[in-house]
Amino acid sequence: MVEAYKTWREYHPLAVGIFPDVRRIATGKGYSVRVAEKLIDMHTKRTKYVQALAQGGQRFRLDGTPDGEVTAEQREAAAQRLARRVEREAQSSNAG
């Protein structure tokens, strides 16, 4: 559904407040608002997306239009999320 958008496919940081755009696309294709919520949730939790946030830079709307920047606080939070993931993965591989 939203995979047609390069910003989404390439895991560029999404503009703050992008949900109405995703909701409009989802409901326009017959999906529920709940599906749109899940799409955003799943997408923004993917490692590739969190890595993009940790790198910082521009945020984008789905059509590729720049819309804001990733803040230093957001970069730091993303870096911490990545570090926790690496730690959990290391613990999982050591446990097995």
MDTraj code that builds the backbone (N, CA, C; nanometers):
import mdtraj as md
import numpy as np

residues = "MET VAL GLU ALA TYR LYS THR TRP ARG GLU TYR HIS PRO LEU ALA VAL GLY ILE PHE PRO ASP VAL ARG ARG ILE ALA THR GLY LYS GLY TYR SER VAL ARG VAL ALA GLU LYS LEU ILE ASP MET HIS THR LYS ARG THR LYS TYR VAL GLN ALA LEU ALA GLN GLY GLY GLN ARG PHE ARG LEU ASP GLY THR PRO ASP GLY GLU VAL THR ALA GLU GLN ARG GLU ALA ALA ALA GLN ARG LEU ALA ARG ARG VAL GLU ARG GLU ALA GLN SER SER ASN ALA GLY".split()
xyz = np.array([
    [0.0823, -0.1184, 0.0000],
    [0.0000, 0.0000, 0.0000],
    [0.0873, 0.1255, 0.0000],
    [0.1683, 0.1460, 0.1028],
    [0.2559, 0.2630, 0.1060],
    [0.3952, 0.2290, 0.0535],
    [0.4165, 0.1025, 0.0194],
    [0.5456, 0.0601, -0.0324],
    [0.5768, 0.1279, -0.1650],
    [0.4762, 0.1830, -0.2309],
    [0.4960, 0.2527, -0.3575],
    [0.5758, 0.3814, -0.3386],
    [0.5876, 0.4281, -0.2177],
    [0.6566, 0.5534, -0.1895],
    [0.8029, 0.5269, -0.1549],
    [0.8929, 0.5907, -0.2303],
    [1.0367, 0.5707, -0.2115],
    [1.0799, 0.6028, -0.0681],
    [1.0240, 0.7092, -0.0110],
    [1.0576, 0.7469, 0.1267],
    [1.0323, 0.6302, 0.2202],
    [0.9230, 0.5607, 0.2004],
    [0.8852, 0.4465, 0.2850],
    [0.9766, 0.3278, 0.2561],
    [0.9910, 0.2941, 0.1286],
    [1.0715, 0.1777, 0.0879],
    [1.2156, 0.1874, 0.1327],
    [1.2708, 0.3083, 0.1288],
    [1.4121, 0.3258, 0.1602],
    [1.4364, 0.3658, 0.3053],
    [1.3321, 0.3610, 0.3844],
    [1.3417, 0.3857, 0.5290],
    [1.3998, 0.5229, 0.5637],
    [1.3645, 0.6241, 0.4849],
    [1.4044, 0.7601, 0.5211],
    [1.3249, 0.8026, 0.6441],
    [1.3837, 0.8865, 0.7299],
    [1.3065, 0.9346, 0.8453],
    [1.1792, 1.0058, 0.7979],
    [1.0686, 0.9653, 0.8542],
    [0.9398, 1.0228, 0.8165],
    [0.9170, 1.1550, 0.8880],
    [0.8437, 1.2426, 0.8222],
    [0.8085, 1.3710, 0.8820],
    [0.7262, 1.3486, 1.0084],
    [0.7486, 1.4326, 1.1066],
    [0.6660, 1.4284, 1.2271],
    [0.5242, 1.4642, 1.1843],
    [0.4264, 1.3870, 1.2293],
    [0.2871, 1.4125, 1.1929],
    [0.2461, 1.3504, 1.0608],
    [0.3149, 1.2467, 1.0169],
    [0.2871, 1.1820, 0.8885],
    [0.1622, 1.0929, 0.8920],
    [0.1141, 1.0602, 1.0120],
    [0.0048, 0.9639, 1.0223],
    [-0.1172, 1.0001, 0.9378],
    [-0.1621, 1.1262, 0.9327],
    [-0.2794, 1.1547, 0.8478],
    [-0.2590, 1.1154, 0.7016],
    [-0.1372, 1.1295, 0.6505],
    [-0.1100, 1.0887, 0.5124],
    [-0.1243, 0.9378, 0.4964],
    [-0.0672, 0.8635, 0.5911],
    [-0.0759, 0.7171, 0.5855],
    [-0.2207, 0.6727, 0.6029],
    [-0.2921, 0.7363, 0.6950],
    [-0.4345, 0.7034, 0.7160],
    [-0.5146, 0.7275, 0.5886],
    [-0.4894, 0.8403, 0.5221],
    [-0.5623, 0.8735, 0.3990],
    [-0.5364, 0.7680, 0.2920],
    [-0.4115, 0.7268, 0.2766],
    [-0.3776, 0.6253, 0.1767],
    [-0.4431, 0.4923, 0.2128],
    [-0.4331, 0.4540, 0.3393],
    [-0.4889, 0.3248, 0.3833],
    [-0.6404, 0.3212, 0.3652],
    [-0.7080, 0.4237, 0.4147],
    [-0.8545, 0.4222, 0.4052],
    [-0.9005, 0.4384, 0.2604],
    [-0.8213, 0.5090, 0.1796],
    [-0.8534, 0.5225, 0.0375],
    [-0.8440, 0.3911, -0.0368],
    [-0.7681, 0.2982, 0.0169],
    [-0.7538, 0.1658, -0.0442],
    [-0.8405, 0.0613, 0.0263],
    [-0.9280, 0.1086, 0.1152],
    [-1.0212, 0.0178, 0.1804],
    [-0.9733, -0.0420, 0.3111],
    [-0.8584, 0.0012, 0.3618],
    [-0.8080, -0.0494, 0.4888],
    [-0.8593, 0.0372, 0.6030],
    [-0.8574, -0.0181, 0.7226],
    [-0.9046, 0.0554, 0.8396],
    [-0.7970, 0.1480, 0.8942],
    [-0.8386, 0.2395, 0.9793],
    [-0.7447, 0.3275, 1.0479],
    [-0.6496, 0.2434, 1.1324],
    [-0.6996, 0.1356, 1.1892],
    [-0.6157, 0.0463, 1.2710],
    [-0.5009, -0.0122, 1.1883],
    [-0.5278, -0.0463, 1.0640],
    [-0.4230, -0.0973, 0.9760],
    [-0.3175, 0.0108, 0.9537],
    [-0.3613, 0.1341, 0.9333],
    [-0.2675, 0.2456, 0.9151],
    [-0.1812, 0.2632, 1.0393],
    [-0.2420, 0.2524, 1.1567],
    [-0.1662, 0.2634, 1.2823],
    [-0.0604, 0.1538, 1.2911],
    [-0.0991, 0.0314, 1.2572],
    [-0.0061, -0.0819, 1.2628],
    [0.1074, -0.0645, 1.1616],
    [0.0752, -0.0130, 1.0432],
    [0.1783, 0.0099, 0.9423],
    [0.2860, 0.1045, 0.9941],
    [0.2428, 0.2159, 1.0499],
    [0.3381, 0.3134, 1.1044],
    [0.4175, 0.2496, 1.2175],
    [0.3494, 0.1814, 1.3069],
    [0.4160, 0.1201, 1.4221],
    [0.5218, 0.0195, 1.3772],
    [0.4840, -0.0691, 1.2874],
    [0.5777, -0.1717, 1.2407],
    [0.6953, -0.1096, 1.1655],
    [0.6659, -0.0128, 1.0814],
    [0.7697, 0.0500, 0.9995],
    [0.8721, 0.1231, 1.0858],
    [0.8242, 0.2005, 1.1803],
    [0.9149, 0.2827, 1.2610],
    [0.9922, 0.2015, 1.3648],
    [0.9562, 0.0757, 1.3842],
    [1.0312, -0.0110, 1.4752],
    [1.1347, -0.0966, 1.4031],
    [1.1315, -0.0970, 1.2716],
    [1.2284, -0.1776, 1.1961],
    [1.3692, -0.1229, 1.2163],
    [1.4649, -0.2127, 1.2228],
    [1.6033, -0.1733, 1.2464],
    [1.6516, -0.0735, 1.1415],
    [1.6188, -0.0944, 1.0149],
    [1.6635, -0.0020, 0.9095],
    [1.6126, 0.1397, 0.9357],
    [1.4894, 0.1508, 0.9839],
    [1.4335, 0.2832, 1.0109],
    [1.5032, 0.3469, 1.1308],
    [1.5235, 0.2709, 1.2347],
    [1.5895, 0.3232, 1.3545],
    [1.7334, 0.3633, 1.3203],
    [1.7994, 0.2871, 1.2345],
    [1.9341, 0.3237, 1.1904],
    [1.9329, 0.4575, 1.1163],
    [1.8312, 0.4778, 1.0329],
    [1.8194, 0.6049, 0.9604],
    [1.8017, 0.7212, 1.0574],
    [1.7209, 0.7008, 1.1610],
    [1.7039, 0.8057, 1.2621],
    [1.8352, 0.8335, 1.3340],
    [1.9084, 0.7287, 1.3669],
    [2.0347, 0.7446, 1.4385],
    [2.1368, 0.8219, 1.3551],
    [2.1274, 0.8109, 1.2240],
    [2.2178, 0.8861, 1.1361],
    [2.1794, 1.0330, 1.1292],
    [2.0542, 1.0631, 1.1565],
    [2.0084, 1.2017, 1.1527],
    [1.9799, 1.2498, 1.0116],
    [1.9689, 1.3803, 0.9985],
    [1.9413, 1.4395, 0.8676],
    [1.7960, 1.4801, 0.8529],
    [1.7569, 1.4926, 0.7283],
    [1.6225, 1.5387, 0.6950],
    [1.5168, 1.4335, 0.7247],
    [1.3975, 1.4820, 0.7520],
    [1.2774, 1.3994, 0.7557],
    [1.2005, 1.4273, 0.6271],
    [1.1166, 1.3313, 0.5869],
    [1.0474, 1.3454, 0.4590],
    [0.9001, 1.3077, 0.4685],
    [0.8216, 1.3713, 0.3826],
    [0.6832, 1.3305, 0.3611],
    [0.6882, 1.2103, 0.2665],
    [0.5790, 1.1416, 0.2496],
    [0.5783, 1.0225, 0.1643],
    [0.6152, 1.0540, 0.0197],
    [0.5814, 1.1740, -0.0274],
    [0.6114, 1.2095, -0.1662],
    [0.7568, 1.2514, -0.1864],
    [0.8383, 1.2427, -0.0791],
    [0.9788, 1.2765, -0.0903],
    [1.0123, 1.4209, -0.0566],
    [0.9117, 1.5005, -0.0251],
    [0.9339, 1.6402, 0.0111],
    [0.9990, 1.6476, 0.1482],
    [1.1125, 1.7180, 0.1608],
    [1.1743, 1.7339, 0.2932],
    [1.0793, 1.8065, 0.3880],
    [1.0764, 1.7621, 0.5117],
    [0.9860, 1.8224, 0.6103],
    [1.0460, 1.8057, 0.7494],
    [1.1402, 1.8909, 0.7826],
    [1.1999, 1.8890, 0.9143],
    [1.3284, 1.8085, 0.9188],
    [1.3863, 1.8060, 1.0366],
    [1.5129, 1.7369, 1.0604],
    [1.4981, 1.6438, 1.1801],
    [1.5778, 1.5413, 1.1829],
    [1.5870, 1.4550, 1.3007],
    [1.6671, 1.5346, 1.4040],
    [1.6122, 1.5496, 1.5230],
    [1.6803, 1.6268, 1.6267],
    [1.7915, 1.5450, 1.6911],
    [1.8791, 1.6147, 1.7621],
    [1.9865, 1.5462, 1.8348],
    [1.9280, 1.4475, 1.9350],
    [1.8199, 1.4854, 2.0016],
    [1.7558, 1.3966, 2.0996],
    [1.6998, 1.2722, 2.0317],
    [1.6407, 1.2893, 1.9140],
    [1.5859, 1.1751, 1.8404],
    [1.6979, 1.0839, 1.7912],
    [1.8089, 1.1423, 1.7468],
    [1.9245, 1.0614, 1.7054],
    [1.9766, 0.9795, 1.8225],
    [1.9901, 1.0432, 1.9380],
    [2.0401, 0.9744, 2.0571],
    [1.9459, 0.8625, 2.0998],
    [1.8162, 0.8901, 2.1004],
    [1.7186, 0.7870, 2.1382],
    [1.7261, 0.6683, 2.0428],
    [1.7418, 0.6958, 1.9140],
    [1.7526, 0.5873, 1.8155],
    [1.8814, 0.5076, 1.8373],
    [1.9903, 0.5763, 1.8652],
    [2.1176, 0.5074, 1.8911],
    [2.1057, 0.4174, 2.0136],
    [2.0368, 0.4642, 2.1157],
    [2.0169, 0.3824, 2.2359],
    [1.9308, 0.2603, 2.2047],
    [1.8259, 0.2778, 2.1228],
    [1.7425, 0.1635, 2.0836],
    [1.8259, 0.0592, 2.0098],
    [1.9112, 0.1055, 1.9196],
    [1.9967, 0.0121, 1.8454],
    [2.0916, -0.0617, 1.9379],
    [2.1501, 0.0102, 2.0327],
    [2.2424, -0.0532, 2.1272],
    [2.1713, -0.1601, 2.2092],
    [2.0488, -0.1320, 2.2525],
    [1.9716, -0.2319, 2.3282],
    [1.9417, -0.3542, 2.2423],
    [1.9123, -0.3324, 2.1144],
    [1.8855, -0.4459, 2.0248],
    [2.0089, -0.5330, 2.0094],
    [2.1228, -0.4699, 1.9898],
    [2.2482, -0.5451, 1.9748],
    [2.2748, -0.6250, 2.1017],
    [2.2535, -0.5626, 2.2164],
    [2.2754, -0.6309, 2.3444],
    [2.1819, -0.7510, 2.3591],
    [2.0540, -0.7326, 2.3270],
    [1.9572, -0.8434, 2.3353],
    [1.9951, -0.9563, 2.2408],
    [2.0361, -0.9212, 2.1199],
    [2.0752, -1.0234, 2.0223],
    [2.1971, -1.1011, 2.0711],
    [2.2926, -1.0295, 2.1308],
    [2.4129, -1.0961, 2.1844],
    [2.3759, -1.1910, 2.2966],
    [2.2847, -1.1470, 2.3834],
    [2.2407, -1.2332, 2.4938],
    [2.1668, -1.3551, 2.4418],
    [2.0864, -1.3361, 2.3371],
    [2.0116, -1.4483, 2.2792],
    [2.1054, -1.5500, 2.2166],
    [2.2068, -1.5003, 2.1465],
    [2.2986, -1.5943, 2.0816],
    [2.3876, -1.6656, 2.1833],
    [2.4167, -1.6009, 2.2943],
    [2.4961, -1.6645, 2.4006],
    [2.4137, -1.7658, 2.4795],
    [2.2816, -1.7452, 2.4841],
    [2.1958, -1.8352, 2.5588],
    [2.1717, -1.9654, 2.4822],
    [2.1867, -1.9601, 2.3512],
    [2.1536, -2.0772, 2.2699],
    [2.2654, -2.1641, 2.2466],
])
top = md.Topology()
chain = top.add_chain()
for i, resn in enumerate(residues, 1):
    res = top.add_residue(resn, chain, resSeq=i)
    for name in ("N", "CA", "C"):
        top.add_atom(name, md.element.get_by_symbol(name[0]), res)
traj = md.Trajectory(xyz[None], top)
